[in-house]
Amino acid sequence: MRVAIYAILVGPMLQVHAQDLANNVQSVSIEDDDDYYGFDLIEPENIRLFVLAEHWHNIRLVPKVTLKVLKYLNKTANVRILAIEQGASAAHMINGYLQSGDTTYLRSIIRNTLFWGKEHWDFFKNLRSYNLFLPEGKKIRVASIDIEYKMASAIFVINELIGQKAIPKDLQNTVGLFKQLFERK
């Protein structure tokens, strides 16, 4: 499997490394449009994993850049999973919103995860809008690749799922064990 790692540098980091990057920089549009000029540097053919580098936290443009890159990779390389650096409960809430459009999820994402800014609200709304026009096999979903950071998001999901008969497989080790505590007699 080939892995492509791309550092999209925003702000001060770009100035520090500008000279090193002089031969590998391409200006691209991050607007919500179909202008993908310069994205061909990504070369998605035969690559199975794309990683957007660190230094992304609390930078307002990151959700906008992420959406643009994600849409490009969805169109050109059939990328359908956005792996987030948060726990399974955050992924569950985001997927719930993407599937249903229920703003209860969206408000809980903003309140109870590290995706707290207006730019994140816009990101999830725009991602949902994008998904609405995709066939089922092309829709983007979210997967967790990290631990639970905020107990509030886990509690939201536990409260939602505690009454259900079946707990989703990706939550069996957390919510499933919690539910078993209440089922013991």
Buried (B, 14 or more C-beta within 10 A) or exposed (E): EEEBEEBBBBEEBEEEEEEEEEEEBEEBEBEBEEEBEEBEEBEBEEBEEBEBEEEBEEBEEBBBBBBBBBBBBBBBBEBBEBBBBBBBBBBBBBBBBBEEEEEEBBEBBBEBBBBBBEBBBBBBBBBBEBBEEEEEEEBBEBBBEBEBBBEBBBEBBBEBBEEEEEBBEBBEEBBBEBBEEEEEE
